[in-house]
């Protein structure tokens, strides 16, 4: 999820301010923080090299995995420039207001706030997405969902629209990527969170696919009623919440403390949303249509069995992710089912 180098999207919930007066108290430091870690004095001379050096040490001491990279990414975001500039002009002076914003941003990152929430950017399928705390951060493995849909869509007729439903749209990354990459895609994007849909719509406008996506607020298939697409959907796609309530406390701090709970947790076993979606597929999916899920680790076999037990699908395909974990399920409905 590599942040991009250009930043044109407004940031409704960002804490970072590019403008404003420099308040002296924001530049003050203490010898140790609340956890006994040494706090490095914030540099008096605000040059690129001084700021990045301070930030790298600070993030390293707070156990951030890539302190130098994160320090550079955040400063490049605030200065709206490419990181290579820092190596060409290391002694370039940085305005006080930007330096203050940088200090605040580094402090947030040192508290494990995800980098994507600080810069409001994430990359998915080579597309740049606006991201904030209202939505889950897109993961690289979710690209496998999009790739699976694209592959199966190539077997369908190109004479008519390919009707798709994305349940749990979040930032809109799946729906928008499909709308961009499949000419005949007609996407219905459903989410129970109005806040998530606001972010998704913003991203759809940014990528010029608003005319191909219908955003709907509500619970799974309920918002689709009245659109006349019962038994006409080619793809039901979902990367739903799949963490169990017991597993939630074991998640990494940056996920557990900052990403939306509603987008992560699904009942006691993490399978609740999958079962609800599968149960209703007979009403919505056309014969020969597909359901494609991203699933949690160790969930694939259980979900595949639940799909088979409906008696309406061919044997599901299981696709491994980059860590050799079965992560994607692709199941095609029988041509004649009832």
N, C-alpha and C positions, 0 to 999 in steps of 0.2 A: 504494500500500500504506500507507494512512493508519492510524497507531496509534489505538486506541480510548481512551476516557476512563475506562473501568472495568476493574478488574483483580482478578478473583476466582479465577484459576487458580493452583495451586501451581507453583513453579518448581524442579524437581529439579536442574537444572544451572546455575542463574543464579549469577553471581558477586556480584551486588549483595545486600547484607544490609540489611534495614530496621532491625534492632536490633543492639546491641553497643556496646562502649565506644569512645570516641574515642581513637585512638592518635595522639599528637602528630606522629610521623614521617610519617604519611599527609598531614598538612597542610603539610609543608615543601615548598619550591620551590627551583629552581635558576635561575640567570640564563639558561642556554641548555640545550636538550635535546641528545641525541646527534647530531642533524642540524644543530645550529647555530641552531635557531629560538629566538627569545626566549620565555621562559616567564613569563607574567604571575603576579605574586604572588597566591596564593589569599587572598580577602578575610578579614580578621579578623572583620568583622561579617557574620554569615551572614543577610543579608536576601535575599528573592527577587530584587530588582533587582540586588544586588551579585553574587550567584551566576550569574545569567543573563548579566550583562555579562562576567564573567570567562570563562564557558564559551563565549560567542559569539566572543570574541577568540581564545581558544585553538583552537577548531575552525576559525575562519577562517584562522589561520596554519598549520594543518595541511591546508589545501586541501579542507575539507569543503564540499560544494556549498551546503547550506542551514544555515549555522552557528546562526543565531538560532532557526530552527524546531526544529532538533535539540536545542538547549539547552533550549528550553521543553518539548518532548515528554518528554525524559528527566526533567526536574524534576517535571512533572505526573504522570509514572508513579510516581516515588518518594514524592510527597506524596499520591498517589491523589486528584487533583483535576483540574478542567478548566483549560485554559490561560487562559481568560478571567479566572480568579481572579488571575493575576499582574498584570493590567492594573488590576484593581479594588483590589488590596492589594499594591502593589509593595514596600512597606516591611515586609511581614509577616516576622517572624523565623522562621528554619528551625533546627530542632534540630541539635546538633553531629553526632549519629550519622547523620542524613540528609545533612548537608553532606559528611561523609567519604565516604558512599556515592556522592554526586553527583560528587565529585572523581574517584573511581575510575571511574565510568561515563563521564565525559567523557574521561578519559585513554584508555579503551578505544575510544571513538568516534574520538578523534584518531588512533588506530592503524588506522582504517578498518574496525573491527568493525562489521558492519551494525547499523543502528538496531534492526531487528526482533529481533536476538539479544540486545540489551541490555534492551529492554522486554518481550521474550517475547510480542510481539503483532504480527499482520498481519491486514489486512482482505482478504477475498476474497468476491465476490458479495454484498457488504453483510453478511457474516458475520465474526465475530471469531474468529481462530484463535490458539491457543497455538503458538509457534514457538521452537525452540532449535537449537543446532548439529547436532543429529541429523538435521535435515531441511532440504530446499531451501526457500528463501523463496518463497511464491506470487507469481507475476507477474500484472500486469493482463491481459496478452494471453491467459493461460490461461483467463480467463473466457469467451473465444470458444469454447473447447472445450465448456464447459458449455452455452452458448447454442445451439451446433450440436446437441448431444444433445437438449436440450429441444425444439427445432424439429422434429427428426425423430421424436421420441417422440409428438408430437401427431398423427402420421399412423397410429399403431398402435392396435389395439383396446384399449379401456379396461376390458375384461371380465376380463383376467388380468394377472398381474405382468409387468412389463417387466424382463427379466433383463439385468443389466449387469455387465461385468468391467472394473475399473480396474487396469491393470498399472503398477506403480511408484507406489504410493499416496502416499508421502511423508507430509506432514502430514495427509493425508486431505481436502484442500480440494476436489478434484473429486468424490470419492465422497460426501462429506457434503453438498455443495451440491446434487448430483443427488437425494440421498435427501430433502433438505428441500423441493425444488422440484417433484418428480415424485411424485405420490401413490402410484402403483403400482410405483415403483422397488424392485427387489430387487438389491442391489449386492454383488458379490464383490470385495473389495479386496485385491490381491496386492502384496507387496513382499518383496524378498530380505533386507531389513534388519529384524531384530527391534526395533531401537531406533526406527526410523521408525514401525513398527506401534504401538509403545507411545504415541508422540505422537498418531498418528491415532486410536487408540481413545479416548484422553483427549478429543480434540476431538469425537468422535462422541458420547460421553457428555454432554459439555457442551451439544451441540446436540440432544440427545434423539433420536438416530436409530440408536442401537446395535441396536435390533430390526430395522432394515432393511439392516444391513451385516454381512457375514461377513468378518472379517479373516483373511488366510491368509499364512503366511510361506513363501517359496520362490521358485523360478525360473519366470517367466512362467506357463505353463498347468499345470505339474506339480501345484501344490496343489489344483487344481480336480478332480482325479481322485477319483471316488467320490461326487461330488455329483449325478450323473445329469443334467448339463446339456450333455453333448456334443450338438452341432448344435441347441441350444435357446437359445443366447445371442442377444439382440437387439442388444446393443451391446458391442463391444470398444473400450475407450477407453484411450489412453495418452499421457502426456507423459513419454516415456522419456529417459534420458541421450542427448544428441545432439551433444555436443562431441567433436571428434576429439582424439586424444592430442597431436597437434602444435599444435592451437589452444589447448590448455589454458594454456600459458605466456603466451598473449596476452590472457587474460581480465583484467578489472579486478581490482585487488588485493583488494577486499572480497569478490568472488566466489571468486577463486582460492585465497585464503588461509584462508577461513572456512567456505564452504559445502561439504557433503560431496562428495568426489571421485567416489564411486560413483554419485551422483545426477546427475553432470555429463557424465562421459566414457564414450563407447561405441566402443571400438576405434580403429583408425587413421583411418577415414573418418567416424566419427560415425554410421554407418548400421547398425551391427551389430544393435542391438535391434529396429529397424524390420523388418529382414529376417527375424529369428527369429520375430517375432510374426506377420507376414504369412504366412510359410511354414506355420504351424499353424492358420490361420483355418478351413480347410476342415473340420477336426475339430470345431471348437467353435462357429462362427458358424452360425446357422440360415439357410436360403435366404431372401433378402430382408433379412437383418440388415446392420448397419453396422459398419465400423471407422472410428474418428475419432482422428486423431493431431494433436498439436502437433509441429511440426518446426522445425529450425534454418534460419537464413537461407541461401538458395541450395540447400536440400535438397529443396524441394517437388517439383520436376519429376522428380528421380531416383526419389524414393519413389513418386510417382504412376505412373511408368513401370513400376516393379517390381510394383506392384499390378496394373496392366493386363496385364503379362506372365504373370500366373498364369492368365488366361483365366476367372477365376471372378467378376469384378466388372464392374459398369457403369463407365463413364468417371468417374474421381474428380472431385469438386468441390474447388477450391482457394479458400480464404478468406484475404483480406489482414488484417493486424493494423493497429494504429493508426499505424504508421509506413509503411504501404503495402507491407509485405513479406508474401509468401505464407507464412502461418504455420500454417494449419489445413488438414488433408486429410480429406475426408468421402467414403467409398467404400461403395457398397451392393453386397452380393453378389447375383448373379443369382438369380432365383426357382428356376430349375432349373439345378443345377450338379453336376458329378460328375467 
